[in-house]
Amino acid sequence: MWFPLPERILALRAALRSTLPQGEGRLRAGIAGLAAATAVLAPAAAANAVPDLSGFWGRGTFDFEAIPAAPPPIANLVRLPSGSSDPTRPAGDYNNPILKPEAAAIVKARTEKALTGVTFPDPSTRCAPYNPPFVAAMQLGVQFLQAKDRITILYNQDDQVRHVRLNGKHPARVTPSWKGDSIGHYEGDTLVIDTVGIKADFQSVVDRYGTPLGEGAHVVERYRLIDAAAAKQAQAQHEKEAGRLGAMPPDENYPKGLELLLTIENPTYFKQPLPVRVTYRKTVLEWQEQVCAENADNQYAVAASPPIPKADKPDF
């Protein structure tokens, strides 16, 4: 489907074989010419091929991976005896130099609460839509549904869904929403997603440490397939820093991994853009249905946060 021109050439070659019983020399010459054209055009078509991102991708722990020679993401102050982060107790390092003073104060206040066992409001503790880039920092499993004009991204934790329009433009005026307005396109073997218009409120965060996401945030995601060995190494290195949950056991026989590079522009709270990475591998785990707001154990709003929002009037 992605290589229409070479397929036409192959069809013509088959037609020549069936309709030219005589003139064997000319037939051979014609077939040779078509074969040469196929050899030239096939690599060009392959270079423009859309990457196949299908399947269930996963990883074994939370947080962003640091990129060498770039500012580091917010790290966890709570460490295990091994030296790695305790993934079950998020307490952000408010001394990270990328934070503006007002952001450092917010992270510090939330960290002090977290150290006493009191969680703070974020999309996970509030059963709310996961905003970019928080969704990449927190979600462990992801699937892509690729179509010609759009991509639907599914996340298994709390059954989150994102919709990305392909080859479109952001509206001149974007109404802020928790997931923002996302448009995508392919650059060779890379899926690029550009998101603006992310709603900034008390639970809009960059990561699970409560780093605030403010007005004018802009997130660019770049997804590409990488070698499985490189993905395995990147995940192992990240788990030494972030701690291991082992939530999404990988398929050791699958030959590819998935790399996500994010650039987070957060001008209200960051001194400069923050580049980070997330690495996935195909997982052998089946899709897990998880519930949050509908939880029978009443786990909604376990954080010390404002009451459940209620509308004063219908939306329609």
N, C-alpha and C positions, 0 to 999 in steps of 0.2 A: 504493500500500500504506500510505503514511503519512497519507492523507487520506480515511478511510473515510466520514465524514459527507457531505462535498461529493459524493463519488461516488454516494451513495444519492440525493441530491437530483437529480443529473443523470439517474439511472435513472428516478426518478419522473416527471421532465419528459418523458422519452422515452415512458414508459407512457401519460401523459396524451395525448400526440399520437396514439398508436395506438388508444386505446380510447374516445375521445370524438369521434366523427365529427360530432355535433351540439353545439349550445351553444357556438358559436365565441367568443362574448364571454366566457363563463365560462372557457373554455379559455385565452384570452389572459390573463385576469386571474390564473388559477392559475399560468400559466407566469411571468408578471411577478413574482408573489409568490415563487415558487421561485428566480427569478433574483436577487431582492433578498436572499433568505436565503443563497444561494450567495456573493454579494458580501460579506456580513458574515462568514460562517464561513470562507471560504477564507483571508483574511489571518491569522485566528487559528490555523488549521491550519498555515499556512506558518511562522508564528512559532514553532511547536513542532516544526518539521521537524528530523529528525536530519541533521546535516551529512554530506555524502558525502565521505569522506576517501580514497576508493579511488585506486589508481594508485601509481606509484613516485615518491616524493619524495626530493630530494637537495639537497646543498649542496657548496660548493667548498673548505671548510677545516674545521679542528677548532675546539674550544673553545666556551665560552659567550660570548654577546654581553652587554655591559654594558647596564644599564637606567639612563637618566638619573636623577639625584638619588637613586640607590640605591648601596649599597656595591658596588665592582667585584669581579668574580671574580679569581682568581689569574691573573696575567699572566706572560708568558715573559720571562726576563732576556736571552735570546739574541736579538739583533735583526739584521736584514738591513741592508745599506747604505741601503735605502729607508726604514728606520725601523720597518718592520713586523716582527712576530715571525717567527722561523725555525720553520716548522711541523715541520721534520724533527729539531729538537734541543730537546726540552722541558726547561727549567730554570726551575722556579717561583720567583716572587718571594715569599720567605719573610717579607718585611717588610709584607705586606698586613695592614692593621689589623684585619681581621675574624678573624684567626687568634689563638687562645689561645696562650700561650707554649709549651705542649707540642706543639701542632700546628706552630707556626713552627719548632721544633727538628727535627721530622720532615721537613718540607719542605726545610729548609736542608741536612740530611744527604743527602737524595735529590738535591737540586740539585747539591751538590758532586760527587757521583758522576756525575751526568749530564754535567757540564762536562768530565769526564775521559773521557767516552765509555762509561761503565758504566751500563747501564740498571737500573732498580729494578723489583721485582715489582708488577704490576698485572694486571687481567683480560686485557689485550691481550697483554702479554709472556708471560703464563702460560697462554694459550689456555683461560682459565676463563670461566664465565658473567659477562657484563657487568652489574654491579649498577647500579640507579638511584642517583644521577643520572649516573654515569660513562658509561652507555650513550648519553645525549644529548650529552655533551661530545665523545665519540669517534666515534660512528657517523656516516657521511656519507649513507647511504641507508636509507629506511624505508618500509614498507608496512603498511596497516591492513586487516584482514579483519573487517568489522563484521557481527555477528549480533545477534539480539534480546536474548540473555542474556549475551553475552560479546564481547570483542574480542581478536583475536590480532594482536600486533605483530611484524613480521619486520624484522630488520636484516641487511644483506647482508654486513658484515664478520664473518667467522668464523661466519656463519649462526646468529645469535642469535635467540631466540624468547622473547616475553613473553606471558603469559596474564592477561587482566583480566576479572574478573567484573563484570557490570553490575547496578546497583541492589541490591547486597548489603551486607553488613557484615563488618568484620574480626572474626575469632574473638576471644573473650575472652582467650585465650592463644595467641599466635602463635609457632610454632617458627621461629626465624630461618633464612633461606635467602639465597642470594646475590642473587636477584632480588626477595626480599621478597614480601609479600602485597599485591596490587593490586586495588582495587575502583574502578569507574568509574560515572559517570552523565552525562547531558547537561543542561546549563543553557542552554536556547535553542540558539544556534548553536555552543556550545562543549562539547567533550568534556573532562571533568574526571576525572583519575585520581589516586587517593590511595594511597600506598604506605608501609607500615610493615613492621617485622620484617625489616629488611635485615641480613644476617649481617655482623658486624664482625670481620675478621681481618686478617692482614698485607697482603692484597691488596685489601681493600675501600677504594676511593678515590673522591673526588669528581670528579677530573679527571685528565688525563694528566700532571700535574705531581706526582702522588703525594700530593696533599692528602688526609689520612686521613679516612675516614668511620667514626664511632664508634657506640657503643651508643645506642639511642634515636633514631636518625635517622628523619626523616619528610620525604617528598618529595611535593609536589603539582604535577601537570602540567595545564596548560590549553591545549588545542589548538583553534584556530579558523582558518577560511579568511579570508584577507585579499586585498586587491587586488594583482595581479601587479606593478604598478609600485612599490608600497610594499615588497613582498618583495624586488624587485630592488635597490632603494635600500638596504635593511637589509643585504642580503648584501654589496653593494659596500663599504659602510661597515665591516662587520666584517672583510672581507678586507684592508682597509688596516691594521688592527690585528693580525690573526692570521696574515697571510700567505696566499697563494693556492696551493692545490693543483690546483684545476680538475678534481677527480675526478669530479664529477657534472654534466656540461654540461646547462644548463636548456633546457626547451622554451619558446622565446621567444614562442610563439603562445598558450600556455595562459593564460587570464584570471585565474587565482587563484594565490596563494601560500599557504603554511601557516605559521602562527606558533605556536610553543610557548613558553609562559611557565612557568617553574619557580620554585617556592619551596622552598629547601633548608634544612631545620632539622637542624643537626648539633651538638646541645648539648654533646657531649663535646669538640669541637674548635673550634666557632665561637662568637664572642661574641654573635652575633645571627643571625636568619634571613638567607639570601642569596637575593635575587630575581635571576634571570637570564633570558635569552631565547635561542632558537634559531630561525632562519628557514630554511624549505625552499621550493624551487620544484619543479614537475614536471620530471623529467629525461627526456631522450631516450635515455639509456643503458639498455640491457637489464639485467635482473637478473644480477649477476655472482656465480658460485659461488666462494667462497673457502674454503680449508682451513687448519687450524692444527695441531691435535694429530695429524692424520693426514698431515701434510706429509712427503713423501718426502725432502725435503732436511734433515730433522731440525732444524727451526727451533723446536721446542718448547723452552721454558725457556731462551731465549737470554739472559734477564736473569740477573744475579747474585742468585739467589733460592734458596729451599730446594728440595730434591729433589721430583720428581713425587710427589704423595700416593698412598699405597697403603693399601688396606683390609686390616686384619688378619683380618677374617671377612666372609662374605657379608652383604649387606643383607637378603636374603630366602632 
